[in-house]
Amino acid sequence: MFEMEKRRFRIWLISGIAIFSVALLVYAGMGYIKIPVKDVFEILFNLNPEKVGMTEWVIVREVRLPRIVVSMIAGAALSLSGLVFQGVLLNPLADPYTLGISAGASFGAALAIILKLSFLGGFTVQLMAFVFAIISLSMVLKMATFGGKINSVSLILSGVIIGAFFSAGLTFTKYIAGDEVASIVFWLMGSFSSKTWSEALIMGIVTLLGFLVFIYYGEEMNILSLGEKNALSMGVETSRVRKILLVTASIISAVSVSVCGIIGFVGLIVPHLMRFLVGTDNKKLIFICAIWGAIILSAADNLVRAVLPNEIPIGIMTSLLGAPFFAFIFRKRLSGGRL
């Protein structure tokens, strides 16, 4: 059994890396203006634009590639966050937005839009979204901590309460927004359009740091999945480790939300799929979820960008695909089944 899981892990890891590399080249060539893969390869590894043409060079390097890279980083970030939330909270329905992060980020973005804030130019909305996501997280952790200890039930309930509070604030901002309500609604639906290398760099650094933290605490995540009492008996400081993992997962998902808007179900679907394919070892799932989360979300974005006749917000696509899967998990949980 162990050897079989080890072999499946290698297969999915190697195939994921290969697909990830090929997808980057193929997606960059797809769109209204078709660009051959060999030209995309030349553009990627040769800084001389005259060989393939300035127009194609700008399209690939300054328009398509930043969007593709951001979608891949977001997919990895949300999938890793979902894996951590499900493992630490021992709840198969947990995802990166469980602690009210999306509600806080949405309220912050809406506030920036209706107040027409622009002190950081195009980054103002993203910064406000991130700040309020962190405020939401801080309120949840404060509410769920008793005597220096924190447990999964109090965290989830606190997340519901704080999420409802910021959702009410978001509803009020949309009510008074007037002509700006369309901008708020568009942001809430999520999008990778017009993303820049600066945004990709910020997301990449934060996600990489979070990835390293998860690798470091991979064994503790496995022990936490055995339950509170078992983890304590094995010498794990459950409250401290749980808080570190949850805060890290919340920060990388908050950065993703602040840059890309609300993209649902990715953090729910990918961990369950990968757990079914390669087993329940979190040390392996960290790598698999990062790679395949990037592949799946970038594929969904490429579908709405280059395949469908009219581009629709990525949040709509992920919700359409993710809602049936969420319902399946819910029914399984109620019937006492396992995935």
Number of C-alpha atoms within 10 A of each C-alpha: 6 8 8 10 16 13 13 15 20 14 12 17 20 14 14 21 15 11 14 18 12 12 17 20 21 16 23 26 24 18 14 9 10 11 20 13 17 13 17 22 15 15 22 16 8 11 10 13 14 11 12 16 12 12 10 19 22 14 16 22 16 15 17 22 23 23 26 26 23 28 30 26 28 31 29 35 36 36 36 33 37 31 31 29 28 21 23 26 22 16 15 20 20 22 28 31 28 22 29 29 29 30 29 31 32 30 27 25 29 29 22 19 21 18 11 12 15 12 9 10 8 10 15 17 26 23 19 23 30 27 19 24 31 21 17 24 25 15 16 24 20 14 17 20 16 11 5 9 12 19 17 17 13 16 21 18 16 23 25 17 17 21 23 15 16 23 18 14 19 21 13 13 20 21 10 11 18 10 10 16 17 12 15 22 13 14 23 24 19 23 23 22 19 10 21 17 16 12 19 22 15 14 23 22 13 18 27 15 13 23 21 12 15 25 18 12 17 20 13 23 25 17 21 24 18 13 14 16 11 13 18 14 9 11 10 18 14 22 16 13 16 25 17 15 23 21 18 21 27 30 23 27 33 32 28 30 29 28 26 24 26 25 26 26 25 28 30 27 23 27 31 22 14 22 18 11 15 21 18 17 14 25 17 20 25 23 19 28 30 26 26 26 29 27 23 20 26 28 18 17 26 23 17 18 22 18 14 10 9 8 15 16 21 28 24 18 19 20 17 13 15 19 14 11 16 17 12 12 20 15 12 13 15 8 9 8 10 8 11
